[in-house]
């Protein structure tokens, strides 16, 4: 069975017959243009010399990375993050909260949490004695409201101090009257 060509839609304008090889456009001249240069190519070294700070920073970063990569290795295992969390040793608490009774309650009313104070101990003897600083730069943690209105008993304040200073405060509070000095 012979195949017949598909019928073409009717054209509104008659097309002139073309000869073979005339379906390409006429040649034209390409204008001259400067070559395209990619930034940073062969001029990268010159740019680095001009921007010395960047060059020094990049050099330091590369050196640091090389030192970390070539650093000493432990015989215990691989460097980096361990696969399992190691058992942590509990270190002694460096600062503790110490409640301290200050002899002058009106002075405690001036204190706010976050204030820094020096605690001074004065002996309670009739002959007097030298006052000594028991804790320096203690941070006020809390100023509790007084439970009773006894004027002679002083007022309570909670201080954050190193553990040795807390022991000195407790001992001085039992044998002397304590006062605070705002830092």
C-alpha positions in Angstrom: 0.0 0.0 0.0 1.5 3.3 -1.0 1.9 6.0 1.7 0.5 9.3 0.6 1.8 12.5 2.0 -0.2 14.4 4.6 -2.2 17.2 3.3 -0.6 20.6 4.1 -2.8 23.4 5.3 -3.5 26.0 2.7 -1.0 28.9 2.7 -2.2 32.5 2.3 0.8 33.6 0.4 2.5 31.7 -2.2 6.2 30.9 -1.4 8.7 31.4 -4.1 10.5 28.3 -5.1 14.0 28.1 -3.5 17.0 26.7 -5.1 19.2 24.3 -3.1 21.8 25.9 -0.8 20.1 29.3 -0.4 18.4 28.5 2.9 21.4 29.8 5.0 21.7 33.5 5.9 24.4 35.7 4.3 27.7 35.9 6.0 28.5 39.0 8.1 31.7 40.2 9.7 32.1 39.7 13.5 33.1 42.9 15.3 36.4 43.0 17.2 36.1 42.9 21.1 38.6 42.7 23.9 39.2 39.2 25.4 37.2 38.3 28.5 39.4 37.9 31.6 38.4 35.8 34.6 39.0 37.5 37.9 41.8 36.1 40.0 43.5 34.1 37.3 47.2 34.8 36.9 46.9 38.1 38.7 46.0 36.4 42.0 49.5 36.7 43.4 49.6 40.4 42.7 46.3 40.9 44.4 47.4 39.0 47.5 50.5 41.2 47.7 48.3 44.3 47.6 46.0 43.0 50.3 48.6 41.9 52.8 46.2 41.5 55.8 44.1 39.0 53.9 47.2 37.2 52.8 48.6 37.0 56.3 45.2 35.8 57.7 44.9 33.2 55.0 48.4 32.0 55.6 47.8 31.8 59.4 44.6 29.8 58.8 46.3 27.3 56.5 49.2 27.0 59.0 46.8 26.4 61.9 45.0 23.7 60.0 48.2 22.0 59.1 49.4 22.1 62.7 46.1 20.6 63.9 46.3 17.9 61.3 49.9 17.0 62.1 49.7 17.4 65.8 50.7 14.8 68.4 48.5 11.7 68.6 47.7 10.0 71.8 48.1 6.3 72.2 44.7 6.1 73.9 42.7 6.4 70.7 41.6 8.6 67.9 41.6 12.3 68.1 38.4 14.4 67.9 35.1 13.7 69.6 34.9 10.4 71.4 32.3 7.8 70.3 30.9 7.4 73.8 30.7 10.1 76.5 33.4 9.5 79.1 32.5 9.3 82.7 32.9 12.8 84.1 34.6 13.4 87.4 32.7 15.7 89.7 34.9 18.6 90.6 34.5 20.3 93.9 32.2 23.4 93.7 34.3 26.5 93.5 31.7 28.8 94.9 29.0 28.1 97.4 26.1 30.1 98.9 26.7 31.1 102.4 23.9 32.7 104.6 25.5 35.4 106.8 23.8 37.4 109.6 25.0 41.0 109.4 24.8 43.0 112.6 23.2 46.2 111.1 19.9 45.3 109.5 19.6 48.8 107.9 22.8 48.2 105.9 21.3 44.9 104.5 18.3 46.8 103.4 20.6 48.7 100.9 21.8 45.5 99.3 20.4 44.0 96.1 21.2 40.7 94.4 24.3 41.0 92.2 26.0 43.6 94.5 29.6 43.0 95.5 30.5 43.4 99.2 33.5 42.9 101.5 32.6 41.2 104.8 34.3 42.6 107.9 34.4 40.9 111.3 34.8 42.9 114.5 35.2 41.1 117.9 32.3 41.4 120.4 34.6 42.2 123.4 34.2 45.3 125.6 37.9 46.0 125.1 37.4 46.1 121.3 40.0 44.8 118.9 41.0 45.0 115.3 38.5 44.4 112.7 39.5 42.0 109.9 38.2 41.3 106.4 36.8 37.8 106.2 35.6 37.8 102.6 36.5 40.1 99.7 34.2 40.7 96.7 31.5 38.4 97.7 28.4 38.5 95.4 25.0 39.0 97.0 22.8 36.2 95.9 19.6 36.9 97.9 18.4 39.3 100.5 15.6 37.4 102.4 12.8 39.4 104.0 13.2 39.4 107.8 11.0 37.0 109.7 10.9 38.9 113.0 11.3 42.6 113.7 14.0 42.1 116.4 16.3 45.1 115.8 19.2 43.7 117.8 19.6 40.5 115.8 20.6 42.0 112.5 19.6 40.8 109.1 20.3 37.8 107.0 22.0 37.9 103.5 23.0 35.1 101.2 26.5 35.5 99.7 28.2 33.6 96.9 31.8 33.0 98.0 34.6 30.4 97.5 34.4 27.4 99.8 37.3 28.5 102.0 35.8 32.0 102.5 32.4 30.3 103.5 34.2 28.4 106.3 35.8 31.7 107.5 32.4 33.5 107.4 30.8 30.7 109.4 33.5 30.8 112.0 33.6 34.6 112.2 29.8 34.8 112.5 29.9 32.7 115.6 32.5 34.8 117.4 32.2 38.3 116.0 29.8 40.9 114.7 29.8 41.0 110.9 29.4 44.1 108.7 29.5 44.7 105.0 31.2 47.2 102.8 29.8 47.8 99.3 32.5 47.4 96.6 
